[in-house]
Amino acid sequence: MHRLDNGRPIREAMKRAGLNIQRLADKTREADPAGYGIKPATIGHMVATGPSGRDRFEARSCDLVARALEEPVEKFFGHTPT
């Protein structure tokens, strides 16, 4: 899946929730039935606007971020065109 608008919706949701990257990573671990969550570095790539930003992510990672932010995944990510 690809992030929407260079990760802006994720950054805005994090700000509204009062979360930084580490705390969002912790919340993904809480939201993950397996208890693993997402590494802070991956979340950093999701929200970065510069050269460290990436556009494509695994569906599992996208789902966990959306669950942790208590929003639908479609608010943050779209399907990667093939």
C-alpha positions as CSV (number, residue, x, y, z in Angstrom):
1,M,0.0,0.0,0.0
2,H,1.2,3.6,-0.5
3,R,0.9,6.4,2.0
4,L,-1.4,9.3,1.0
5,D,-0.2,12.9,0.7
6,N,3.4,12.2,1.8
7,G,2.2,10.9,5.2
8,R,0.4,14.1,6.1
9,P,-2.8,12.4,7.3
10,I,-0.7,10.2,9.7
11,R,1.2,13.2,11.0
12,E,-2.0,15.1,11.6
13,A,-3.6,12.1,13.4
14,M,-0.6,11.7,15.6
15,K,-0.7,15.4,16.5
16,R,-4.4,15.2,17.4
17,A,-3.7,12.1,19.5
18,G,-0.7,13.7,21.2
19,L,1.6,10.9,19.9
20,N,5.2,10.9,18.9
21,I,6.8,8.2,16.8
22,Q,7.9,6.0,19.7
23,R,4.4,6.2,21.4
24,L,2.7,5.3,18.1
25,A,5.1,2.4,17.7
26,D,4.1,1.3,21.3
27,K,0.4,1.6,20.3
28,T,0.9,-0.6,17.2
29,R,2.3,-3.3,19.5
30,E,-0.8,-3.0,21.7
31,A,-3.0,-3.2,18.5
32,D,-1.1,-6.2,17.1
33,P,-2.7,-9.6,18.1
34,A,0.8,-11.1,17.8
35,G,2.2,-8.4,20.0
36,Y,5.0,-7.3,17.6
37,G,3.8,-4.0,16.3
38,I,5.9,-1.8,14.0
39,K,9.4,-0.5,14.6
40,P,9.8,3.3,15.2
41,A,12.1,3.5,12.2
42,T,9.3,2.2,9.9
43,I,6.8,4.8,11.3
44,G,9.5,7.4,10.8
45,H,9.6,6.5,7.1
46,M,5.8,6.7,7.0
47,V,5.7,10.3,8.3
48,A,9.0,11.7,6.9
49,T,8.7,14.4,4.3
50,G,12.4,14.4,3.2
51,P,14.6,11.8,1.6
52,S,14.0,9.3,4.4
53,G,10.3,9.1,3.6
54,R,9.0,6.1,1.7
55,D,5.8,5.7,-0.2
56,R,5.1,1.9,-0.1
57,F,4.5,-0.2,3.0
58,E,3.2,-3.7,3.8
59,A,-0.5,-3.9,4.3
60,R,0.0,-5.3,7.8
61,S,2.0,-2.2,8.8
62,C,-0.6,0.1,7.4
63,D,-3.4,-1.8,9.2
64,L,-1.6,-1.6,12.5
65,V,-1.0,2.1,12.2
66,A,-4.6,2.7,11.4
67,R,-5.7,0.5,14.3
68,A,-3.4,2.3,16.7
69,L,-4.7,5.7,15.5
70,E,-8.3,4.4,15.7
71,E,-9.0,5.4,12.1
72,P,-9.8,3.5,8.9
73,V,-6.7,2.5,7.0
74,E,-8.1,4.2,3.8
75,K,-7.6,7.6,5.6
76,F,-3.8,7.1,5.5
77,F,-3.0,4.6,2.8
78,G,-4.2,3.6,-0.7
79,H,-3.6,0.6,-2.8
80,T,-0.4,0.6,-4.8
81,P,-1.2,0.7,-8.5
82,T,0.2,-2.3,-10.4
